[in-house]
Structures are given as structure tokens and as C-alpha cells.
Amino acid sequence: MRKKWRNLGLILISVLLVDIGQLTLKYGINSLGVVEWSSALFVSNFISILQTPMILLGILFMVSSAFTWLLALSKTNLSYAYPILSFGYVIVSVFAWLFFGEALGAVKIVGLVIIAAGVIMLSNT
């Protein structure tokens, strides 16, 4: 039982790290404004993006998540671990609402509750 909780903890840490990474990337790209991807601006935009500290931090969070995910996969079944990644939709949606003012209406809330319930059901099988 203790091993199962430890494995779940690793999976959830991986989910949290990738979600924090996504939120950090969004914050970083917002600081640059709307980025156009025309062929003439591609190189200069790419350099600007890679020089943005919050984007680099977001990438670091995502790489950390990948290593944590690999550690989790070495200890548990993919069919158990993978559905738990869906909980990231719930986390990102709530934090995007809190930090970026993104819409979180009733239909979206119901959908997020269904996702969370599904993750809980799948993780108990």
C-alpha cells in the first residue's frame, strides 16, 4: 500500500511540474506579446523567446517533469499512470483562471469535475 502511494506521489509531482511549466511558459510568452511566425521573423522571434527567463524556467520545469515521469514509469504500470496525467487539465484550467483571468464557466467546471472523477475512478482500479 505504501508503495502505491509513493508511486502516485511521483506521478502527481510530474503532473504538477509540467503544469507549473505550462503556466510559466504562458507568463513568459505573455511578456513578449503576440508572436508572429512569418519566415522573415522566425529567427529573431525564436531568439527572443529563448532569451526570456520565464520561458527558460518553464522549459526547466517541463524537463524536470519528464525525468520524474520516467522515474514513475519505472515503478508502475503505464495503464495506471497515464490517465492521472489528465488531472493536469483541471490544475491548469483553475490556475489559468486565477492567474491569467481565463474563462471558467459552468460547462467547463462540470467538464473538469468529470475529468477529476474519471481520474479518481481509474486510479482506483
Secondary structure, DSSP 4 states (H G I P E B T S, - for coil): -HHHHHHHHHHHHHHHHHHHHHHHHHHHHHHH-SPP--TTTHHHHHHHHHT-HHHHHHHHHHHHHHHHHHHHHTTS-HHHHHHHTTHHHHHHHHHHHHHH-----HHHHHHHHHHHHHHHHHHT-
